[in-house]
């Protein structure tokens, strides 16, 4: 089987590449600040340096693949608030350019990887896949645009593309702008960590290996135009998460600094993943074990995040 993984040198994409053992894998990555060739060391793959917005390059790279999995995206909310244009370019235009290349090349299956943030915020209960899209940040809006583009290619052109949406990922090799690696690396250096607002925002946490397992299930069994949630194993307030990180790093609350809340900060995310579980998916990594392993990795790989 020949698999093309776009954004495969990033955090989640590289873990997905490492999880593929019986396939010929091509990685296409622009190598922005969050993508590193080192993330792919030890994984069997061919590498192409390029941008999913480059239609000419895609016409060369996409044909001949049995599966395309799209991780390529700008993903950091704070960066999108500072400047939304690049998020729209990559997450909407880039997605459409890739979908068109897959359609033209007759790719049998495409999986477009998205996020729970497209739904906005939910006070109680959990979203199912029919929930309305109400994004509240430029990042979330750009991902919602890409999702809708993927659905349109399934309905209008008959492209076999499925969409996955997951909660907050964590694990080794995550760029230290995201909260868990940021807090771990700051705490290991004895530096303060920033806690937004009152710390009461709730997130659903999923280990990156469970996320990749869910994507593989969707690649095998997902239906065209359908959305599948990949839920995590722990819903925590940011204050609860901070407590666990302090304990794991052997630090105290004197290193926590409350900062002004993020603009448009969603209060709570929660996904209902019954649809994917009906296809056989089950998360395997408990948050307790996953967090312990993640802290150990950053402790043992200081050269990775201090370079």
SEBABA-997147 format. One record per residue: x, y, z of N, C-alpha, C in turn. Coordinates in steps of 0.001 Angstrom, whole numbers, plus 500000, padded with zeros to 6 digits. Example, Ala and Ser with C-alpha at 12.3 -4.5 7.8 and 13.67 -1.06 7.14 Angstrom:
513190494310507800512300495500507800513200496700507800
512850497750507080513670498940507140512900500030507870
***
This chain:
500847498799500000500000500000500000500876501243500000
500514502235499220501264503486499128500454504594499813
501059505229500814500366506232501618501129507550501553
500410508631501257500972509975501298500489510658502572
501422511154503371501096511849504616501558513290504476
500619514217504359500973515636504284501092516191505701
502076517047505906502341517527507264502946516443508129
503615515485507504504102514307508224505342514519509056
505957515705508988507112515982509843506723516740511103
505427517020511252504946517679512459504702516692513577
504130517170514648503936516351515845503058515129515581
501798515342515244500881514212515076501224513438513803
501525514170512726501835513503511470503007512557511572
504064512958512278505237512085512403504920510849513227
504093510989514249503685509803515013502879508859514138
502037509425513272501266508572512367502198507825511420
503198508503510894504161507847510006504869506708510729
505279506933511962505951505885512735505031504690513006
503712504908512967502772503816513249502492502956512024
503013503350510855502771502612509615503936501661509356
503667500388509347504750499399509256504738498599507959
503604498430507345503504497593506145503037498412504959
503651499578504765503246500454503671504457501221503156
504361501663501912505352502569501343504837503975501608
505568504743502415505082506034502897505874507182502275
505151508160501749505744509409501298505271510519502235
506194511319502713505871512466503565506076513745502766
505054514579502726505154515915502131505027516926503253
506034517769503428505993518737504527506734519999504129
506183521137504524506761522441504229507928522772505153
508012522052506282509049522275507294509009523705507821
507838524084508336507724525353509043508360525188510418
508176526158511287508810526113512605508449524859513397
507271524259513144506809523118513939507084521773513272
507681521772512086507974520527511399509468520281511334
509892519067511679511317518753511734511582517374511129
512597517299510275512982516007509719513368515031510826
513918515560511921514351514694513022513183513910513611
511950514448513497510784513731514020510548512413513293
511122512259512107510885511086511269512027510079511328
513049510372512127514193509462512201513745508072512638
514178507064511885513822505691512197512569505192511502
511819506103510852510599505708510144510927505496508665
510396504434508097510603504155506677509713505089505852
510339505949505058509554506904504281510422507557503222
509774508138502225510424509041501284509941510445501614
510848511417501551510490512771501971510465513722500785
509417514545500735509301515613499739509095516927500481
509981517881500234509857519197500859508944520044500001
507775520422500531506862521200499723505611521606500467
504759522363499778503592523032500346502334522458499697
501302522163500498500065521636499915499335522684499072
499751523938499139499163524963498270499795524966496879
500832524174496679501553524116495409500908523070494510
499980523494493669499232522564492824500139521804491864
501150522480491328502066521818490415502823520691491076
503297520926492286504006519881493025503078518718493340
501848519019493743500899517961494071500590517088492861
500558517694491685500313516892490478501417515866490252
502606516152490762503720515219490639503725514178491761
503342514594492959503512513750494141502319512837494404
501103513327494220499904512599494649499618511330493846
499740511321492518499363510119491755500097508856492211
499358507756492209499928506466492566499747506069494020
499201506964494830498987506635496243497597506044496461
497528505083497370496262504429497702495505505176498800
496229505946499589495641506676500716496412507971500895
495684509069501098496288510353501459495704510779502793
496561511095503759496120511572505068496667512988505251
495779513941505446496167515350505489496271515880506913
497504516010507387497785516658508670498251518095508472
498583518478507256499197519782507003498256520905507419
498698521730508363497844522808508869498652523751509741
498192524983509793498607525903510847497654525657512005
498206525491513238497367524953514310497320525767515603
498142526782515747498226527423517062497263528600517162
496335528546518110495288529548518237495866530945518439
496825531082519349497382532403519620497997533023518366
498695532224517573499281532727516329498186533170515357
497060532435515339495973532813514422495335534127514827
495319534420516120494760535685516589495672536844516183
496971536598516195497922537634515793497905537864514286
497627536801513514497601536929512059496885535751511428
495705535988510860494854534897510395495142534461508959
495801535292508169495906535043506726496563533712506409
497666533391507071498373532146506772497535530930507140
496692531069508137495806529977508534494765529711507457
494206530776506897493235530620505810493921530011504590
495111530482504294495835529981503118496077528480503217
496650528039504313497003526622504442495788525750504724
494956526159505670493895525286506156492672525232505252
492461526272504454491334526271503516491823526064502083
492630527014501575493117526887500204493990525643500036
494853525385501004495717524211500916494923522923500895
493893522855501729493045521672501753492349521479500406
491806522562499854491127522458498554492101522044497451
493293522586497474494284522243496455494647520760496540
494799520262497754495118518845497940493952517964497513
492737518340497887491562517550497505491433517464495988
491672518585495310491581518583493849492638517670493239
493839517701493791494900516828493291494542515359493503
493926515051494640493513513670494915492407513240493946
491473514156493685490405513852492737490970513619491342
491853514495490896492435514376489561493250513095489408
493901512684490496494763511501490444494003510204490698
492723510306491057491942509109491336492367508376492594
492764509134493632493164508510494903491962507790495509
492099506516495887490949505755496385490398506221497728
491277506770498604490813507145499947491612508331500467
490906509290501078491527510457501694490968510621503100
491831510930504055491393511281505409491896512683505715
490979513559506059491302514941506409491218515079507927
492321515482508546492427515526510007492062516916510512
491078516981511421490605518265511922490562518271513450
489746519137514018489796519436515452488407519667516029
488286519437517333487023519725518019486751521221518119
487758522053517880487591523497518042486636524106517026
486321523360515958485378523896514960483981524081515547
483681523422516672482344523504517264482162524697518186
483267525340518573483142526445519512483260525974520938
482248526203521762482296525845523173480980525192523575
481064524249524519479865523547524982479862523525526505
478752523924527109478685524035528567478522522673529236
477596521864528720477346520545529293477199519536528158
477372518262528493477215517229527484478404517169526536
478215516476525412479282516303524432478718516453523029
479534516957522116479117517077520730479080515715520055
478059515476519235478152514384518279478503514994516926
478647514150515917479142514627514630478149515521513876
476905515568514331475895516412513684475817517812514295
476620518095515303476582519404515960476955520504514980
476346521683515097476672522787514186478081523311514424
478703523815513363480036524400513461479907525858513867
480526526207515008480463527576515522481846528011516004
482814528052515111484192528373515524484298529787516077
485204529962517045485327531244517728486725531851517616
487632531205516905488963531768516666489268531653515175
490175532471514660490546532330513250491068530930512924
491835530325513839492304528957513616491124528008513442
490185528037514374489036527134514317488207527383513068
488038528656512697487255528977511503487932528437510252
489258528531510203489973528025509031489880526507508942
489917525831510076489759524375510060488341523986509668
487348524736510126485970524462509729485815524637508220
486467525650507660486418525855506228487007524681505464
488121524153505954488725522985505318487837521761505410
487189521590506557486273520461506739485118520525505741
484546521704505607483416521870504688483853521661503241
485078522073502937485593521834501600485729520330501353
486217519601502349486345518153502198484979517502501988
483995517927502760482650517360502610482079517677501233
482362518877500747481843519250499427482454518392498328
483722518031498471484361517183497460483792515766497497
483360515325498664482713514009498744481349514040498074
480582515101498329479205515172497816479182515555496335
479932516566495964479877517078494594480627516186493594
481811515731494000482670515011493059482783513517493338
482250513068494479482337511653494800483695511216495305
484515512170495775485813511804496341485602511078497662
486281509960497857486156509192499100487040509834500165
486511510880500802487244511595501845486419511596503124
487049511167504212486441511200505546487159512241506385
486471512746507394486999513807508246487078513306509681
488206513532510347488321513207511769488449514491512576
487855514479513762487998515603514685488357515039516046
489393515588516649489847515063517937490012516190518942
490268515798520188490527516755521248491997517149521280
492433517700522404493815518160522545494773516979522612
495755516972521728496768515918521710497930516254522635
498606515226523108499850515408523854500715514180523631
501988514287523955502914513184523782504296513699523413
505252512798523152506608513214522790506656513988521479
507643514866521379507971515603520157506931516658519792
506140517108520740505198518192520460505901519535520656
505741520435519701506436521714519753506012522499520995
506966523073521728506657523705523016505918525026522954
505013525221522013504078526337522064502748525860522633
502477524552522572501245523972523103501404523784524615
500284523741525324500330523936526776501138522865527503
500963521583527178501674520557527947503184520633527744
503699520645526507505155520758526383505701522109526838
504907523182526689505347524493527180505532524459528686
504530523921529381504608523870530837505734522929531286
505857521775530652506902520828531048508280521454530885
508549522030529713509888522568529471510181523773530359
509178524621530597509389525740531522509673525247532931
508878524289533385509046523780534751510380523067534925
510820522342533913512119521669534003513256522676534099
513048523870533539514054524942533629513880525787534881
512813525520535646512540526322536833511938527666536519
511293527786535336510687529042534918509178529020535132
508587530206535196507151530311535435506349529812534225
505127529384534509504216528953533447502977529841533473
502427530200532287501278531108532223499950530348532231
499074530693533162497754530074533235496707531119532865
495979530869531765495006531824531274493823531998532224
493407533249532398492167533556533116492105532949534499
490969532255534775490813531629536089491235530171536074
491730529690534936492178528299534840491039527305534733
489818527793534503488670526901534502488280526343533151
489010526693532087488698526163530761488963524665530723
488038523923530127488098522455530132488480521939528750
489429520982528726489849520362527486489825518836527627
489600518195526481489564516736526389490913516279525856
491669515493526641493048515152526307493164513747525741
493884513643524619494098512353523965495577512183523661
496104511004523991497501510719523666497628510577522157
498720511074521604498890511095520157498818509699519539
499251508673520267499195507315519706497755506832519568
496871507225520496495455506876520370494821507627519202
495200508889519029494685509647517897495060508962516582
496311508560516468496765507892515243496020506576515020
495743505851516093494988504602515965493587504879515434
492966505960515908491643506315515424491654506686513953
492682507395513521492793507760512103492931506520511243
493692505539511706493853504303510934492521503573510792
491697503600511836490374502978511746489527503693510702
489552505025510708488770505790509738489296505549508324
490608505463508161491177505196506840490685503861506292
490486502903507181490062501565506755488551501456506591
487788502094507485486355501848507539485479503087507362
486072504271507307485284505496507241484546505653505924
483373506270505994482539506481504816482800507867504206
482633508000502888482864509295502227481972510395502793
482573511552503069481828512703503545481440512660505005
481774511572505691481390511426507090482464511974508029
482006512446509186482886512952510239482953511919511350
484147511740511922484334510796513024485111511478514147
484556511420515348485228511978516516486209510966517101
487368511475517507488360510656518204488561511301519574
487844510809520566487847511432521892489011510923522734
489347511698523747490440511354524632490000510567525850
490867510548526854490613509752528056490502510612529311
490588511944529163490516512798530354489998514173529993
488954514630530698488503516019530616488994516730531865
489815517758531674490409518462532803490306519967532603
490119520704533703490290522137533617491786522413533463
492111523578532942493525523924532816494209524002534182
493440524353535210494016524389536556494313522971537038
493413522031536776493676520635537135494874520087536370
494970520424535088496116519996534293497404520567534866
497381521832535242498570522462535815498996521756537094
498047521386537936498363520666539168499098519372538861
498608518627537880499243517341537522500634517553536937
500803518603536154502119518875535579503116519311536656
502657520120537599503536520515538713503996519292539495
503072518397539782503418517176540515504401516322539720
504141516181538413504989515326537584506405515886537447
506524517225537502507832517863537339508485518221538670
507804517917539765508367518197541085508456519675541404
507475520457540954507482521898541187506256522325541988
506264523590542442505184524119543276504433525229542547
503325525651543156502461526663542545503116528034542481
504255528225543132504912529531543045505476529789541647
505508528750540798505955528932539420504793529174538454
503565529280538977502392529522538136502055531004538153
501889531583536969501554532991536838500237533119536077
499226533647536747497946533879536080498100535052535108
497632534857533859497764535892532845496391536208532271
496305537334531565495053537743530950494542536661530008
493253536412530039492673535339529251492822535612527753
492895534544526982492972534634525527491677535218524968
491781535989523908490598536531523231489746535383522693
488430535445522956487524534428522434487792533034522951
488346532934524143488774531645524678487573530721524929
487510529593524223486425528638524421486500528050525826
485316527901526463485308527456527856485489525944527987
484820525196527119484869523733527294484687523033525957
485470521959525748485309521066524611484980519668525132
484143518942524400483860517548524760483257516829523561
483827515675523220483396514917522052482739513595522439
481687513246521728481067511925521807481655511090520670
482361510010521014483030509212519984482355507861519730
481052507763520031480337506494519867480377505997518421
480353506920517481480352506545516061481634505808515687
482772506296516170484040505634515873484195504344516675
483733504344517911483814503121518720483007501990518084
481936502344517385481145501319516694481934500647515580
483010501310515138483881500717514119485038499940514729
485097499907516067486116499110516740487202499893517437
487124501225517430488162502035518072488025502045519583
489163501938520279489217502107521728490539502782522090
490514503883522857491779504461523328492443503524524328
493773503492524310494506502548525152495385503216526201
495716504491526017496665505153526914495906505992527936
496007505638529212495398506458530256496142507782530348
495434508816530791496091510121530883497232510081531893
497037509353532975498079509278534006499374508704533442
499268507583532716500462506960532159501032507797531014
500139508324530172500599509124529048501344510366529482
500837511040530522501505512248531007502849511900531631
502895510818532378504150510375532995505199510099531925
504793509382530869505726509057529791506168510311529036
505258511268528887505582512495528166506587513341528936
506374513490530238507327514233531069508687513565531023
508719512234531075509997511512531014510711511790529690
509936511823528581510567512039527283511223513417527222
510514514464527661511103515800527619512279515933528584
512227515203529682513344515210530624514579514582530005
514384513514529250515505512761528663515951513300527314
515211514238526738515545514758525410515630516285525427
516393516821526360516532518273526450517144518866525191
517998518085524521518621518600523306517593518877522224
516461518167522253515421518351521236514743519705521379
514475520124522635513719521354522835514567522550523260
515871522361523433516741523480523756517595523900522568
517539523110521484518376523412520305517951524728519665
***
